[in-house]
Amino acid sequence: MNLTFAPLLQYSEPLLTTVSSPKLDLIEQTWDHIADRYIARIKNNRIFAGRVRSILSLATYDALHSVIDPGNGHIFKEISEGSTIEAAAAAAVKASHDVLSAVFTDPTDQQDLADLLEESLALFGNEEEKRAGLTSGERSASTYIKAFSPLLVEHRHHRNPLRRPVRELAAA
């Protein structure tokens, strides 16, 4: 995939679906809030934060659409085994979780994200549909993480340890 960062921005808007479901809307808003909370921690690196948000939005969109509008994803075009709102919500939750987990790798963050995933999934009763959605969400996130892994690494300017600051040179 030769997609650069700039075209990703056009897809980084909130998810738009053809399904009207208060349950699905609520779970999407919840995970948008969770993502906002995590991404706010890297906001000082605007470019990286934008990349994470864009990739997260695309992976979630494709996971959701693998259930409600099969075959119409951007990169992930697999058709989910699930077909209900529970499957769609589980797919979106799992894709969001997996992308955030790929970026925020601190053990505390990993545990927090795992707890949030577990809490969200407890809201869905149909186990078969939930499993189908989880599979779709995981595959969508994996597809995006693999395709854009170089963009999911925060690059910061690190000071060269062999180069001393000017004030240290003046004191020497």
Buried (B, 14 or more C-beta within 10 A) or exposed (E): EEBEEEEBEEBBEEBEBEEEBEEBBEBBEBBBEBBEEBBEEBEEEEEBBBBBBBBBBBBBBBBBBBBBBBEEBBBBBBBBBBBBBBBBBBBBBBBBBBBBBBBBEEEEBEEBBEEBBEEBBEBBEBEEBBBBBBBBBBBBBBBBBEBBEEBBEEEEEEEEEEEEEEEEEEEE
